[in-house]
Amino acid sequence: MRHFKILFAATSLFLFSTAAFGQRLLSVGVKGGVALSDAYNSSTITDTANNSVVRLFSNEKDYLVGPTVELHLPLGLSIEADALYRPLSLASQTGVPGSPLNQAGSTRVTTWEFPVLAKYRLPVPIAKPYVDAGPSFRHVGQLGDYLSNTGFAVGAGVELHAPLVRVSPEVRYTRWAGDSTPSGAGTFASSNLNQVELLVGFTF
């Protein structure tokens, strides 16, 4: 009973302080953008036994899109959680040593990124600059199951208030932990552990 009273008092204080600062408790919306960095490192593997060369690389920049939700706290603080769909582009070229390589094919590796970020807005009217930081988690499809599932993200942007909607362009950097080595794999593409994205959020 005592723990319940403490929890009730803390919840009431939080709701009162949120209302006192004139903030909405929760906002939802959508966030999307493009990657400014390649998903994979470019690598060339030479197989002298079979007299062949394979080059693996990202042949285009990826896009990101998904829902976002934000819990508003007093004093310009908030917590944001995103669920961003991102297909990683991977292409390959093959050939023989000393000769031009031929395009062999390309594929997309399905991933979902789940950053959970603490955010702070500067107390200025209309356009509010902000910074955010926090852990990021990733679910990767079968073709990239050796890619890292955890990382840390930091970002900076500005929140613009329009009628009925907030528009938030942001540059975000994510540092992923190291990849694992696929079991039994002779040739595989290593991911770029440093990811930079340009994102725009629309929240209501």
PASEBA-1860 file (N, C-alpha, C; in nm, 3 decimals):
! residues 204
1> MRHFKILF> 0.083/-0.120/0.000/0.000/0.000/0.000/0.087/0.125/0.000 ~ 0.195/0.121/0.078/0.286/0.235/0.085/0.350/0.262/-0.050 ~ 0.392/0.154/-0.120/0.453/0.169/-0.252/0.352/0.227/-0.351 ~ 0.227/0.185/-0.340/0.123/0.236/-0.429/0.104/0.386/-0.408 ~ 0.106/0.431/-0.281/0.090/0.573/-0.252/0.206/0.655/-0.308 ~ 0.327/0.599/-0.296/0.444/0.669/-0.350/0.434/0.681/-0.502 ~ 0.394/0.570/-0.569/0.379/0.572/-0.714/0.270/0.669/-0.756 ~ 0.159/0.671/-0.683/0.049/0.762/-0.715/0.093/0.907/-0.699
9> AATSLFLF> 0.168/0.935/-0.592/0.216/1.072/-0.570/0.312/1.116/-0.678 ~ 0.403/1.026/-0.718/0.500/1.060/-0.823/0.430/1.084/-0.956 ~ 0.331/0.998/-0.989/0.256/1.014/-1.113/0.179/1.145/-1.114 ~ 0.116/1.177/-1.001/0.040/1.301/-0.991/0.130/1.423/-1.006 ~ 0.249/1.417/-0.944/0.344/1.527/-0.955/0.390/1.546/-1.098 ~ 0.416/1.433/-1.167/0.459/1.441/-1.307/0.351/1.504/-1.394 ~ 0.226/1.458/-1.379/0.116/1.512/-1.459/0.092/1.659/-1.429 ~ 0.102/1.696/-1.301/0.082/1.835/-1.264/0.191/1.924/-1.322
17> STAAFGQR> 0.318/1.878/-1.313/0.428/1.960/-1.363/0.422/1.971/-1.514 ~ 0.378/1.864/-1.582/0.364/1.869/-1.727/0.258/1.971/-1.766 ~ 0.144/1.967/-1.697/0.038/2.062/-1.726/0.080/2.204/-1.692 ~ 0.157/2.219/-1.583/0.198/2.353/-1.541/0.289/2.418/-1.644 ~ 0.369/2.339/-1.715/0.457/2.394/-1.816/0.390/2.403/-1.953 ~ 0.260/2.372/-1.959/0.183/2.392/-2.082/0.220/2.297/-2.194 ~ 0.262/2.177/-2.166/0.303/2.083/-2.268/0.200/1.971/-2.284 ~ 0.188/1.925/-2.406/0.112/1.803/-2.428/0.196/1.685/-2.382
25> LLSVGVKG> 0.129/1.586/-2.327/0.202/1.475/-2.268/0.265/1.386/-2.375 ~ 0.195/1.364/-2.486/0.241/1.268/-2.586/0.215/1.321/-2.725 ~ 0.309/1.300/-2.816/0.288/1.331/-2.957/0.332/1.212/-3.041 ~ 0.263/1.192/-3.150/0.293/1.081/-3.241/0.305/1.136/-3.383 ~ 0.370/1.060/-3.469/0.384/1.104/-3.606/0.465/1.006/-3.689 ~ 0.530/1.060/-3.790/0.610/0.977/-3.881/0.743/1.047/-3.904 ~ 0.846/0.967/-3.924/0.980/1.020/-3.948/1.041/0.947/-4.066 ~ 1.109/1.020/-4.152/1.172/0.958/-4.268/1.291/1.040/-4.314
33> GVALSDAY> 1.368/0.981/-4.405/1.484/1.052/-4.457/1.574/0.963/-4.539 ~ 1.696/1.008/-4.557/1.793/0.936/-4.639/1.924/0.922/-4.563 ~ 1.997/0.815/-4.594/2.129/0.795/-4.536/2.231/0.880/-4.612 ~ 2.321/0.943/-4.539/2.429/1.019/-4.601/2.557/0.938/-4.611 ~ 2.558/0.819/-4.551/2.674/0.731/-4.555/2.634/0.596/-4.616 ~ 2.732/0.523/-4.667/2.706/0.390/-4.722/2.678/0.290/-4.611 ~ 2.591/0.195/-4.638/2.558/0.092/-4.539/2.673/-0.007/-4.522 ~ 2.746/-0.034/-4.628/2.854/-0.133/-4.625/2.986/-0.070/-4.666
41> NSSTITDT> 3.093/-0.122/-4.612/3.227/-0.084/-4.657/3.255/-0.150/-4.791 ~ 3.322/-0.078/-4.879/3.363/-0.137/-5.005/3.483/-0.228/-4.981 ~ 3.474/-0.352/-5.026/3.583/-0.448/-5.005/3.600/-0.535/-5.129 ~ 3.725/-0.569/-5.157/3.758/-0.655/-5.271/3.830/-0.778/-5.221 ~ 3.778/-0.894/-5.256/3.834/-1.022/-5.212/3.889/-1.096/-5.333 ~ 4.016/-1.134/-5.327/4.080/-1.209/-5.435/4.097/-1.355/-5.395 ~ 4.044/-1.443/-5.476/4.056/-1.586/-5.453/4.158/-1.640/-5.554 ~ 4.283/-1.653/-5.511/4.389/-1.697/-5.603/4.371/-1.842/-5.645
49> ANNSVVRL> 4.312/-1.922/-5.557/4.295/-2.063/-5.592/4.200/-2.080/-5.711 ~ 4.096/-1.996/-5.717/3.998/-2.005/-5.827/4.015/-1.894/-5.930 ~ 4.124/-1.814/-5.915/4.153/-1.706/-6.009/4.032/-1.614/-6.028 ~ 3.977/-1.565/-5.917/3.858/-1.480/-5.925/3.869/-1.365/-5.825 ~ 3.793/-1.259/-5.855/3.788/-1.141/-5.770/3.641/-1.105/-5.747 ~ 3.608/-1.073/-5.624/3.473/-1.029/-5.590/3.483/-0.895/-5.517 ~ 3.406/-0.798/-5.564/3.398/-0.668/-5.496/3.257/-0.651/-5.441 ~ 3.248/-0.618/-5.312/3.120/-0.595/-5.245/3.113/-0.449/-5.202
57> FSNEKDYL> 2.998/-0.384/-5.223/2.986/-0.241/-5.191/2.838/-0.201/-5.190 ~ 2.811/-0.082/-5.135/2.677/-0.023/-5.142/2.667/0.057/-5.271 ~ 2.568/0.025/-5.352/2.557/0.091/-5.481/2.462/0.211/-5.480 ~ 2.396/0.239/-5.366/2.311/0.356/-5.355/2.287/0.386/-5.208 ~ 2.246/0.510/-5.180/2.215/0.550/-5.043/2.076/0.497/-5.006 ~ 2.061/0.456/-4.880/1.936/0.396/-4.834/1.838/0.503/-4.785 ~ 1.711/0.464/-4.775/1.610/0.552/-4.716/1.562/0.492/-4.585 ~ 1.504/0.576/-4.501/1.448/0.534/-4.372/1.309/0.593/-4.359
65> VGPTVELH> 1.216/0.517/-4.300/1.081/0.568/-4.277/1.014/0.484/-4.169 ~ 0.931/0.549/-4.087/0.859/0.475/-3.984/0.793/0.566/-3.884 ~ 0.718/0.509/-3.791/0.648/0.588/-3.690/0.742/0.639/-3.581 ~ 0.700/0.747/-3.518/0.775/0.803/-3.405/0.677/0.845/-3.297 ~ 0.718/0.833/-3.172/0.637/0.874/-3.059/0.727/0.947/-2.960 ~ 0.672/1.051/-2.896/0.753/1.131/-2.805/0.676/1.162/-2.678 ~ 0.739/1.136/-2.565/0.684/1.166/-2.434/0.745/1.296/-2.386 ~ 0.662/1.399/-2.366/0.710/1.531/-2.329/0.721/1.544/-2.178
73> LPLGLSIE> 0.834/1.598/-2.134/0.863/1.622/-1.994/0.880/1.772/-1.971 ~ 0.880/1.816/-1.848/0.903/1.958/-1.821/1.045/2.003/-1.858 ~ 1.063/2.136/-1.863/1.195/2.198/-1.880/1.259/2.168/-2.014 ~ 1.179/2.146/-2.117/1.232/2.122/-2.251/1.283/1.983/-2.276 ~ 1.262/1.891/-2.184/1.308/1.753/-2.199/1.198/1.665/-2.256 ~ 1.237/1.559/-2.325/1.142/1.460/-2.375/1.216/1.331/-2.405 ~ 1.140/1.226/-2.427/1.195/1.096/-2.466/1.129/1.055/-2.598 ~ 1.210/1.027/-2.697/1.160/0.990/-2.830/1.196/0.845/-2.860
81> ADALYRPL> 1.101/0.774/-2.920/1.125/0.637/-2.966/1.078/0.625/-3.110 ~ 1.163/0.571/-3.197/1.132/0.554/-3.339/1.136/0.407/-3.377 ~ 1.065/0.375/-3.484/1.075/0.243/-3.546/1.094/0.267/-3.696 ~ 1.219/0.264/-3.741/1.254/0.306/-3.876/1.289/0.187/-3.964 ~ 1.214/0.171/-4.071/1.243/0.067/-4.171/1.354/0.118/-4.261 ~ 1.459/0.035/-4.277/1.571/0.075/-4.362/1.624/-0.046/-4.439 ~ 1.605/-0.052/-4.570/1.664/-0.159/-4.650/1.807/-0.123/-4.690 ~ 1.903/-0.205/-4.652/2.044/-0.180/-4.682/2.078/-0.230/-4.822
89> SLASQTGV> 2.132/-0.143/-4.905/2.167/-0.181/-5.043/2.306/-0.245/-5.046 ~ 2.315/-0.358/-5.117/2.441/-0.431/-5.130/2.454/-0.481/-5.273 ~ 2.566/-0.447/-5.336/2.591/-0.490/-5.473/2.723/-0.565/-5.480 ~ 2.741/-0.641/-5.587/2.865/-0.718/-5.604/2.910/-0.713/-5.750 ~ 3.041/-0.719/-5.768/3.102/-0.731/-5.900/3.200/-0.848/-5.897 ~ 3.211/-0.918/-6.006/3.303/-1.033/-6.014/3.388/-1.023/-6.140 ~ 3.499/-1.094/-6.137/3.587/-1.096/-6.252/3.711/-1.176/-6.221 ~ 3.813/-1.156/-6.302/3.941/-1.223/-6.280/4.046/-1.117/-6.250
97> PGSPLNQA> 4.151/-1.152/-6.176/4.253/-1.053/-6.142/4.313/-0.986/-6.266 ~ 4.325/-0.852/-6.260/4.385/-0.777/-6.368/4.289/-0.737/-6.478 ~ 4.161/-0.774/-6.469/4.062/-0.741/-6.571/3.949/-0.660/-6.509 ~ 3.875/-0.581/-6.589/3.760/-0.506/-6.536/3.657/-0.602/-6.477 ~ 3.594/-0.559/-6.368/3.493/-0.641/-6.303/3.357/-0.620/-6.366 ~ 3.278/-0.725/-6.366/3.142/-0.720/-6.421/3.040/-0.713/-6.308 ~ 2.933/-0.635/-6.332/2.826/-0.627/-6.234/2.756/-0.761/-6.224 ~ 2.754/-0.819/-6.104/2.694/-0.952/-6.087/2.551/-0.944/-6.035
105> GSTRVTTW> 2.522/-0.845/-5.953/2.387/-0.836/-5.900/2.382/-0.747/-5.778 ~ 2.261/-0.723/-5.730/2.242/-0.640/-5.610/2.124/-0.693/-5.531 ~ 2.122/-0.659/-5.403/2.014/-0.704/-5.317/1.992/-0.599/-5.208 ~ 1.883/-0.614/-5.135/1.855/-0.525/-5.022/1.835/-0.611/-4.898 ~ 1.902/-0.574/-4.791/1.891/-0.644/-4.664/1.793/-0.567/-4.575 ~ 1.686/-0.631/-4.534/1.583/-0.564/-4.455/1.630/-0.541/-4.312 ~ 1.616/-0.417/-4.263/1.647/-0.387/-4.124/1.539/-0.294/-4.067 ~ 1.524/-0.301/-3.935/1.442/-0.206/-3.859/1.529/-0.149/-3.749
113> EFPVLAKY> 1.534/-0.017/-3.738/1.611/0.050/-3.633/1.516/0.106/-3.528 ~ 1.553/0.089/-3.400/1.468/0.131/-3.287/1.550/0.219/-3.191 ~ 1.573/0.346/-3.227/1.643/0.435/-3.134/1.549/0.483/-3.023 ~ 1.602/0.493/-2.901/1.530/0.549/-2.786/1.616/0.664/-2.734 ~ 1.569/0.788/-2.754/1.654/0.904/-2.737/1.600/1.000/-2.632 ~ 1.689/1.050/-2.547/1.658/1.162/-2.460/1.683/1.290/-2.539 ~ 1.587/1.383/-2.534/1.593/1.504/-2.617/1.581/1.629/-2.529 ~ 1.658/1.731/-2.566/1.648/1.860/-2.497/1.631/1.971/-2.600
121> RLPVPIAK> 1.526/2.052/-2.582/1.499/2.166/-2.669/1.542/2.295/-2.600 ~ 1.600/2.386/-2.676/1.631/2.517/-2.623/1.503/2.599/-2.612 ~ 1.487/2.677/-2.505/1.361/2.750/-2.483/1.353/2.877/-2.566 ~ 1.336/2.862/-2.696/1.319/2.978/-2.785/1.188/2.960/-2.860 ~ 1.123/3.068/-2.902/0.993/3.055/-2.970/1.005/3.010/-3.115 ~ 0.898/2.956/-3.167/0.877/2.918/-3.308/0.974/2.807/-3.350 ~ 1.101/2.838/-3.369/1.200/2.739/-3.410/1.285/2.701/-3.290 ~ 1.275/2.576/-3.245/1.344/2.532/-3.124/1.458/2.437/-3.160
129> PYVDAGPS> 1.582/2.481/-3.152/1.695/2.387/-3.172/1.694/2.281/-3.062 ~ 1.739/2.161/-3.098/1.743/2.054/-2.998/1.859/1.959/-3.027 ~ 1.895/1.885/-2.923/1.992/1.777/-2.934/1.929/1.653/-2.872 ~ 1.970/1.536/-2.919/1.920/1.411/-2.861/2.029/1.305/-2.863 ~ 2.013/1.206/-2.778/2.112/1.098/-2.767/2.050/0.980/-2.695 ~ 2.098/0.860/-2.729/2.049/0.741/-2.661/2.084/0.615/-2.737 ~ 2.050/0.500/-2.681/2.081/0.373/-2.746/1.993/0.348/-2.868 ~ 2.044/0.269/-2.960/1.967/0.231/-3.078/1.980/0.080/-3.096
137> FRHVGQLG> 1.869/0.016/-3.129/1.864/-0.128/-3.146/1.821/-0.159/-3.290 ~ 1.864/-0.274/-3.342/1.838/-0.305/-3.482/1.800/-0.451/-3.500 ~ 1.693/-0.472/-3.575/1.656/-0.607/-3.618/1.694/-0.622/-3.765 ~ 1.769/-0.726/-3.797/1.822/-0.745/-3.932/1.768/-0.874/-3.991 ~ 1.733/-0.870/-4.120/1.683/-0.988/-4.189/1.790/-1.094/-4.206 ~ 1.750/-1.206/-4.263/1.835/-1.325/-4.268/1.967/-1.301/-4.341 ~ 1.965/-1.224/-4.449/2.088/-1.204/-4.527/2.192/-1.122/-4.452 ~ 2.150/-1.052/-4.346/2.245/-0.972/-4.271/2.244/-1.003/-4.123
145> DYLSNTGF> 2.218/-1.131/-4.089/2.203/-1.166/-3.948/2.333/-1.155/-3.869 ~ 2.445/-1.132/-3.937/2.572/-1.114/-3.866/2.599/-0.967/-3.832 ~ 2.513/-0.876/-3.881/2.533/-0.734/-3.854/2.500/-0.702/-3.708 ~ 2.561/-0.599/-3.657/2.540/-0.560/-3.518/2.395/-0.523/-3.491 ~ 2.347/-0.556/-3.372/2.209/-0.525/-3.332/2.199/-0.408/-3.235 ~ 2.311/-0.355/-3.189/2.309/-0.246/-3.090/2.404/-0.135/-3.130 ~ 2.368/-0.013/-3.090/2.453/0.102/-3.118/2.414/0.219/-3.030 ~ 2.473/0.334/-3.058/2.443/0.455/-2.984/2.427/0.569/-3.083
153> AVGAGVEL> 2.320/0.648/-3.067/2.288/0.754/-3.161/2.291/0.890/-3.093 ~ 2.337/0.990/-3.167/2.331/1.130/-3.124/2.282/1.212/-3.243 ~ 2.210/1.319/-3.215/2.158/1.400/-3.323/2.137/1.543/-3.282 ~ 2.114/1.628/-3.383/2.084/1.769/-3.360/1.991/1.815/-3.470 ~ 1.896/1.899/-3.432/1.800/1.948/-3.529/1.729/2.071/-3.479 ~ 1.619/2.103/-3.545/1.538/2.218/-3.506/1.391/2.181/-3.524 ~ 1.308/2.217/-3.428/1.165/2.189/-3.432/1.091/2.316/-3.474 ~ 1.016/2.306/-3.584/0.941/2.419/-3.638/0.793/2.395/-3.614
161> HAPLVRVS> 0.724/2.494/-3.561/0.583/2.482/-3.529/0.500/2.539/-3.642 ~ 0.421/2.453/-3.706/0.323/2.494/-3.806/0.184/2.462/-3.752 ~ 0.078/2.514/-3.812/-0.056/2.480/-3.765/-0.080/2.330/-3.763 ~ -0.111/2.277/-3.646/-0.149/2.137/-3.624/-0.034/2.037/-3.634 ~ 0.086/2.080/-3.670/0.195/1.984/-3.689/0.329/2.048/-3.650 ~ 0.420/1.963/-3.598/0.558/2.004/-3.574/0.646/1.939/-3.679 ~ 0.732/2.016/-3.741/0.825/1.966/-3.842/0.966/1.973/-3.784 ~ 1.039/1.860/-3.787/1.168/1.852/-3.717/1.276/1.793/-3.807
169> PEVRYTRW> 1.345/1.874/-3.888/1.462/1.823/-3.961/1.578/1.799/-3.865 ~ 1.653/1.692/-3.891/1.759/1.650/-3.797/1.869/1.576/-3.871 ~ 1.991/1.596/-3.826/2.104/1.513/-3.868/2.137/1.420/-3.752 ~ 2.145/1.290/-3.780/2.167/1.191/-3.674/2.286/1.102/-3.709 ~ 2.369/1.078/-3.609/2.484/0.988/-3.623/2.465/0.868/-3.532 ~ 2.486/0.748/-3.588/2.476/0.625/-3.511/2.606/0.547/-3.523 ~ 2.659/0.506/-3.410/2.778/0.420/-3.408/2.732/0.281/-3.365 ~ 2.743/0.185/-3.458/2.702/0.048/-3.430/2.819/-0.031/-3.373
177> AGDSTPSG> 2.787/-0.129/-3.287/2.890/-0.220/-3.237/2.941/-0.307/-3.352 ~ 3.052/-0.377/-3.331/3.113/-0.456/-3.437/3.027/-0.572/-3.484 ~ 3.039/-0.604/-3.613/2.969/-0.720/-3.669/3.029/-0.849/-3.616 ~ 2.950/-0.955/-3.622/3.004/-1.089/-3.597/3.043/-1.152/-3.730 ~ 3.113/-1.262/-3.727/3.153/-1.331/-3.849/3.055/-1.443/-3.878 ~ 2.990/-1.441/-3.996/2.894/-1.547/-4.027/2.961/-1.684/-4.024 ~ 2.897/-1.780/-3.965/2.954/-1.915/-3.958/2.960/-1.976/-4.098 ~ 3.077/-2.026/-4.132/3.095/-2.093/-4.260/3.102/-2.001/-4.379
185> AGTFASSN> 3.110/-1.870/-4.356/3.111/-1.776/-4.467/3.254/-1.747/-4.512 ~ 3.277/-1.758/-4.641/3.408/-1.726/-4.694/3.416/-1.581/-4.739 ~ 3.308/-1.531/-4.803/3.302/-1.395/-4.853/3.177/-1.328/-4.799 ~ 3.195/-1.218/-4.728/3.079/-1.145/-4.678/3.112/-0.997/-4.671 ~ 3.010/-0.913/-4.671/3.028/-0.768/-4.671/3.027/-0.717/-4.529 ~ 3.129/-0.641/-4.491/3.131/-0.579/-4.360/3.054/-0.447/-4.364 ~ 2.980/-0.421/-4.258/2.898/-0.300/-4.257/2.981/-0.178/-4.216 ~ 2.934/-0.062/-4.257/2.993/0.064/-4.212/2.937/0.093/-4.074
193> LNQVELLV> 3.021/0.088/-3.971/2.974/0.104/-3.834/2.937/0.248/-3.802 ~ 2.978/0.343/-3.885/2.946/0.485/-3.865/2.840/0.527/-3.965 ~ 2.720/0.550/-3.916/2.607/0.582/-4.002/2.561/0.726/-3.977 ~ 2.536/0.801/-4.084/2.486/0.938/-4.075/2.359/0.948/-4.159 ~ 2.254/1.003/-4.100/2.127/1.016/-4.171/2.073/1.157/-4.162 ~ 2.001/1.199/-4.265/1.925/1.324/-4.265/1.778/1.285/-4.253 ~ 1.715/1.324/-4.143/1.578/1.284/-4.113/1.487/1.406/-4.099 ~ 1.359/1.384/-4.128/1.257/1.487/-4.104/1.139/1.420/-4.035
201> GFTF> 1.097/1.475/-3.921/0.984/1.421/-3.848/0.863/1.512/-3.858 ~ 0.745/1.451/-3.863/0.618/1.523/-3.862/0.535/1.467/-3.748 ~ 0.514/1.545/-3.642/0.442/1.497/-3.525/0.321/1.585/-3.496 ~ 0.222/1.522/-3.430/0.095/1.590/-3.402/0.065/1.584/-3.252
END
